[in-house]
Amino acid sequence: MNIYYDIKQITEIPLTDNSYYLYVLENYPQKNIKIGKSRNPKQRMASLSGSNNGGNVISRVIIFPPTYIPFLERMIQNHFHRFRLGRTEYFSGITFEEALNFVTGVYDSNDYQTTNQRYKNKNK
């Protein structure tokens, strides 16, 4: 996983297979958290920066390694459902660190590793 404080520094390459990057970002000044996915995180962050946030800026973003689990983003968003802002992928009332710790725990779990490998093999 990589954390960025400047989206111009993002180094993840665009994906062309059935995987995607999961990301957690924090905007400024509200400090709302967005949990999303993208095959091209540099392009996605550029599209979100200064827009969709009411003119706010992305203060930091963490990008996790590619995953093949198609429902992982939704599962993680559902974990924080009580903090969701309307029907968006933004959350308020949780910190960047709380989201980071939860997602890291998911990625580090044996269940995730096994399931991700199965989806990867299935998509070959």
C-alpha positions as CSV (number, residue, x, y, z in Angstrom):
1,M,0.0,0.0,0.0
2,N,1.1,3.5,-0.7
3,I,0.1,6.8,1.0
4,Y,0.2,10.0,-0.9
5,Y,-0.1,13.6,0.2
6,D,0.2,14.9,-3.3
7,I,-1.8,13.1,-6.0
8,K,0.7,14.1,-8.6
9,Q,3.1,11.6,-6.9
10,I,0.8,8.6,-7.5
11,T,2.9,5.8,-9.1
12,E,0.3,2.9,-9.5
13,I,0.0,1.9,-13.1
14,P,-3.4,1.5,-14.7
15,L,-4.8,-2.1,-14.6
16,T,-6.1,-3.9,-17.6
17,D,-7.3,-7.2,-16.1
18,N,-10.2,-7.9,-13.8
19,S,-8.5,-6.3,-10.7
20,Y,-8.8,-2.9,-9.3
21,Y,-7.1,-0.7,-6.6
22,L,-9.0,0.1,-3.5
23,Y,-8.4,3.5,-2.1
24,V,-9.2,5.6,1.0
25,L,-8.9,9.3,0.7
26,E,-9.4,12.2,3.1
27,N,-10.5,15.6,1.8
28,Y,-9.7,19.0,3.2
29,P,-11.1,21.0,5.1
30,Q,-14.0,18.7,6.0
31,K,-11.9,15.6,6.6
32,N,-14.5,13.4,5.0
33,I,-13.3,10.0,4.0
34,K,-14.0,8.4,0.6
35,I,-13.7,4.7,0.1
36,G,-13.6,3.7,-3.6
37,K,-12.0,1.7,-6.3
38,S,-10.3,2.4,-9.6
39,R,-8.3,0.7,-12.3
40,N,-6.4,4.0,-12.8
41,P,-6.0,5.8,-9.4
42,K,-3.9,8.7,-10.8
43,Q,-6.6,9.6,-13.2
44,R,-9.4,9.0,-10.6
45,M,-7.8,11.2,-8.0
46,A,-7.3,14.0,-10.6
47,S,-11.0,13.8,-11.5
48,L,-11.9,14.0,-7.8
49,S,-9.5,16.7,-6.8
50,G,-11.4,20.0,-6.6
51,S,-14.6,18.5,-7.8
52,N,-17.3,16.3,-6.3
53,N,-15.9,17.5,-2.9
54,G,-17.5,20.9,-3.2
55,G,-14.1,22.4,-4.2
56,N,-12.2,20.7,-1.5
57,V,-8.8,19.1,-2.0
58,I,-7.5,15.6,-1.4
59,S,-5.2,15.9,1.6
60,R,-4.1,12.3,1.6
61,V,-4.9,9.1,-0.1
62,I,-3.8,5.5,0.5
63,I,-3.9,3.1,-2.4
64,F,-4.0,-0.6,-1.6
65,P,-2.6,-3.4,-3.9
66,P,-4.8,-4.7,-6.6
67,T,-7.6,-7.0,-5.6
68,Y,-9.7,-9.4,-7.7
69,I,-12.6,-9.6,-5.3
70,P,-15.5,-7.7,-7.1
71,F,-17.5,-6.9,-3.9
72,L,-14.6,-5.8,-1.6
73,E,-15.3,-2.1,-2.0
74,R,-19.0,-2.6,-1.1
75,M,-18.1,-4.8,1.9
76,I,-15.8,-2.2,3.3
77,Q,-18.3,0.6,2.7
78,N,-21.0,-1.5,4.4
79,H,-18.8,-1.8,7.5
80,F,-18.9,2.0,7.8
81,H,-22.6,2.4,6.7
82,R,-23.7,4.4,9.7
83,F,-21.2,7.1,8.8
84,R,-22.1,7.4,5.1
85,L,-23.1,10.8,3.7
86,G,-26.3,10.1,1.8
87,R,-25.9,7.8,-1.1
88,T,-22.2,8.8,-1.7
89,E,-19.0,6.9,-1.1
90,Y,-18.1,9.6,1.4
91,F,-18.1,9.1,5.2
92,S,-18.1,11.5,8.1
93,G,-17.4,10.7,11.7
94,I,-14.6,8.3,11.1
95,T,-11.0,9.2,10.8
96,F,-8.6,8.4,8.0
97,E,-6.7,6.2,10.4
98,E,-9.8,4.2,11.4
99,A,-10.5,3.5,7.7
100,L,-6.9,2.7,7.0
101,N,-6.7,0.3,10.0
102,F,-9.9,-1.5,9.0
103,V,-8.9,-2.0,5.3
104,T,-5.4,-3.0,6.3
105,G,-6.8,-5.7,8.6
106,V,-9.0,-7.0,5.8
107,Y,-6.0,-7.2,3.4
108,D,-3.9,-8.9,6.0
109,S,-6.5,-11.5,6.9
110,N,-6.1,-15.1,5.7
111,D,-9.7,-15.1,4.5
112,Y,-8.9,-12.2,2.2
113,Q,-5.7,-13.8,0.9
114,T,-7.5,-17.1,0.1
115,T,-10.5,-15.4,-1.5
116,N,-8.5,-13.0,-3.5
117,Q,-6.3,-15.8,-4.9
118,R,-9.4,-17.8,-5.8
119,Y,-10.9,-14.9,-7.8
120,K,-7.5,-14.2,-9.4
121,N,-7.3,-17.9,-10.5
122,K,-10.9,-17.8,-11.7
123,N,-10.3,-14.8,-13.9
124,K,-7.2,-16.2,-15.7
